[in-house]
């Protein structure tokens, strides 16, 4: 059996500026932000991340890329890179390629251009609708239907993005008037403090993985997800409530992952 992965150097409709993402044919997926605008550089980040995320797997890996140039450059073969360079293509720096070369060593990894592969998920945006792998009845609630799950993921993602953070009025719309939070350090936060921090400090999240959205009751949803930044992994949990037709975040908690191997 071969795992097929589709990578993206830009994520249409995401609130995180400068995104990379990947999704497997088994429904596993990840996305994250990137500081640079070059789509090919972001796609290289997606390739490197999927190789690291599947490290230890003996299963063959087929990676479909949106960039035809990268697909040719990452595929071993006499003259492949030289031919692409002769066509006037610019190549990213050696460092990402070196990391990919190290991660794929000893593994069966094949690269292809997604444009030559009918039926790829390039327009599906599965990170916005993918169900949790353990989907089914949940204690205290039921897994949210696709439309609600997609809406809550989109709202939660917006609090990670620069567009919402730069707009105080938008933050006030998203955060409930009775909001409270227990942060990653154990500190207790209230609404006014959180809005001030979100508005004044840039978000440092490098990657986010949404696990599940549960409908606790009509108009009440719980989302669980993980973020990664320079300080490590944080497991996060938010409760969203619908009032007057609008969803607002009522509660949030972040817990650092301190587990060791």
C-alpha positions in Angstrom: 0.0 0.0 0.0 1.2 3.5 -0.9 0.3 6.7 1.0 -0.4 9.5 -1.4 0.2 13.0 0.0 -0.9 16.3 -1.7 1.1 19.3 -0.7 0.2 23.0 -0.9 2.3 26.1 -0.9 -0.7 28.4 -0.5 -4.0 27.6 1.3 -7.0 29.4 -0.3 -9.5 30.7 2.2 -7.2 30.2 5.3 -7.0 33.0 7.8 -3.3 32.3 8.3 -1.2 34.4 6.0 1.4 32.6 4.0 0.3 29.0 4.5 1.6 25.6 3.7 -0.5 22.4 4.1 -0.6 18.7 3.2 -3.2 16.0 3.3 -2.9 12.2 2.8 -5.4 9.9 1.0 -6.2 8.5 4.5 -7.4 11.9 5.6 -4.4 12.8 7.8 -3.5 16.5 7.4 -1.6 19.5 8.8 -1.2 23.1 8.0 0.9 26.0 9.2 2.0 29.5 8.6 5.2 30.6 6.8 7.0 34.0 7.0 7.8 34.2 3.3 5.6 34.8 0.3 7.2 32.4 -2.2 4.7 29.6 -2.8 7.4 27.1 -3.8 9.3 27.8 -0.6 6.2 27.2 1.4 5.5 24.0 -0.5 9.1 22.8 0.3 8.1 23.4 4.0 5.1 21.2 3.5 7.2 18.4 1.9 9.8 18.5 4.7 7.0 18.5 7.4 5.2 15.5 5.9 8.5 13.6 5.7 9.2 14.3 9.3 5.6 13.5 10.3 5.8 10.1 8.7 9.4 9.3 9.8 9.7 5.6 10.7 7.0 4.5 8.3 8.1 1.7 5.9 5.2 2.4 3.6 6.0 3.9 0.2 5.2 7.6 0.0 3.9 9.3 -3.1 4.0 13.1 -2.8 2.0 15.3 -5.3 3.2 18.9 -5.6 1.4 21.9 -7.0 4.6 23.2 -8.4 5.8 21.4 -11.5 9.3 22.8 -11.1 9.6 21.4 -7.6 8.2 18.0 -8.7 11.0 17.8 -11.4 13.7 19.1 -9.0 12.9 16.7 -6.2 12.7 13.7 -8.5 16.1 12.0 -8.9 17.2 11.6 -12.5 20.0 12.5 -14.8 19.7 16.1 -15.9 16.3 16.8 -14.3 17.4 19.8 -12.3 19.8 21.0 -14.9 17.0 20.9 -17.5 14.7 22.9 -15.3 17.4 25.5 -14.6 18.0 25.8 -18.3 14.4 26.7 -18.7 15.0 29.8 -16.5 13.4 28.5 -13.3 14.6 29.9 -10.0 15.4 27.4 -7.3 15.0 28.0 -3.5 18.1 27.8 -1.3 19.9 24.6 -0.7 18.9 24.2 3.0 15.3 23.0 2.5 16.5 20.6 -0.2 19.2 19.3 2.1 16.7 18.6 4.9 14.4 16.8 2.5 17.3 14.7 1.2 18.2 13.7 4.7 14.6 12.9 5.7 14.0 10.7 2.6 17.2 8.7 2.9 16.5 5.0 3.1 12.8 5.5 2.2 10.8 4.9 -0.9 9.6 8.4 -1.8 8.2 9.4 -5.2 7.4 12.9 -6.3 5.0 13.9 -9.0 3.2 17.0 -10.3 -0.4 17.1 -9.1 -1.5 18.6 -12.4 -0.8 15.3 -14.1 -2.8 13.3 -11.5 -6.6 13.4 -12.0 -8.7 13.2 -8.9 -6.3 15.0 -6.5 -7.8 17.0 -3.6 -6.4 20.3 -4.7 -9.8 22.1 -4.4 -11.2 20.2 -1.4 -9.4 22.0 1.4 -9.6 18.9 3.6 -8.0 20.7 6.6 -11.2 22.7 6.9 -13.6 19.7 7.0 -11.6 16.6 7.9 -13.3 14.6 10.7 -11.3 13.3 13.6 -10.0 9.8 13.0 -12.0 8.5 16.0 -15.2 10.1 14.7 -18.3 8.7 16.4 -20.4 9.2 19.5 -18.5 11.3 22.1 -19.2 11.5 25.8 -21.0 14.8 26.5 -21.9 15.5 22.9 -21.8 14.4 19.3 -19.3 15.0 16.6 -20.4 18.2 14.8 -21.8 17.9 11.2 -19.5 19.0 8.5 -21.0 22.5 8.0 -20.7 23.4 11.7 -17.2 21.8 12.0 -16.0 23.8 9.1 -17.4 27.0 10.5 -15.9 26.5 14.0 -12.4 25.6 12.5 -12.6 28.8 10.3 -13.5 31.0 13.3 -10.8 29.5 15.5 -8.2 29.9 12.7 -9.2 33.6 12.3 -7.9 34.2 15.9 -4.5 33.0 14.7 -4.4 35.3 11.7 -3.2 38.8 11.3 -6.4 40.1 9.7 -8.6 39.5 12.7 -5.8 40.5 15.2 -5.4 43.9 13.6 -9.1 44.6 13.9 -10.3 45.3 17.5 -13.9 45.4 16.3 -13.6 42.0 14.8 -12.0 40.6 18.0 -14.9 42.0 20.0 -17.3 40.2 17.7 -15.4 36.9 18.1 -14.9 36.9 21.8 -17.8 36.5 24.2 -18.5 39.2 26.8 -18.2 36.6 29.5 -15.1 35.1 28.0 -12.3 33.7 30.2 -9.2 31.7 29.6 -6.5 29.7 31.4 -3.3 30.3 29.4 -0.3 28.0 28.7 1.4 29.4 31.8 -1.6 28.8 34.0 -2.5 32.4 34.1 -6.1 33.4 34.2 -7.2 35.9 31.5 -10.4 37.9 31.0 -11.9 39.3 27.8 -10.3 42.8 27.8 -6.8 41.5 28.5 -7.1 38.9 25.8 -8.3 41.4 23.2 -5.5 43.7 24.1 -2.9 40.9 23.8 -4.3 39.5 20.5 -4.3 43.0 19.0 -0.8 44.1 20.1 1.2 40.9 19.8 1.8 39.0 16.6 0.9 35.3 16.7 4.0 33.0 16.8 2.2 29.8 15.7 4.1 27.8 13.1 1.7 25.0 12.7 -1.8 24.0 13.8 -3.5 20.6 13.8 -7.3 20.5 14.4 -8.4 17.3 16.1 -12.1 17.4 16.5 -15.2 19.6 16.9 -18.0 18.3 19.2 -21.5 19.7 19.4 -22.2 19.8 23.2 -25.7 21.1 22.8 -27.6 23.2 20.2 -25.6 26.4 19.9 -22.6 25.1 21.9 -19.5 23.6 20.3 -16.2 22.4 21.6 -13.0 22.3 19.5 -9.8 20.6 20.4 -6.5 21.4 18.5 -2.7 21.6 18.9 -0.4 24.5 18.0 3.3 24.5 17.6 5.7 27.5 18.0 9.3 28.1 19.0 8.5 27.2 22.6 6.9 23.8 21.8 3.6 22.1 21.4 0.4 23.4 23.2 -2.8 21.4 23.4 -5.7 23.8 23.1 -9.4 23.6 23.9 -12.1 26.2 23.1 -15.9 26.4 23.7 -17.9 28.4 21.2 -21.5 29.6 21.8 -24.0 31.0 19.3 -25.8 34.1 20.4 -28.0 36.2 18.1 -27.0 34.1 15.1 -23.2 34.7 15.7 -20.7 32.3 17.1 -18.4 33.6 19.9 -15.5 32.0 21.8 -16.7 31.7 25.4 -13.8 29.8 26.9 -10.2 28.8 26.0 -7.5 26.8 27.6 -3.9 26.1 26.5 -1.8 23.3 28.1 1.9 22.8 27.1 2.9 19.3 26.0 5.5 18.2 28.6 5.5 14.5 27.7 8.8 13.0 27.1 9.7 10.0 24.9 
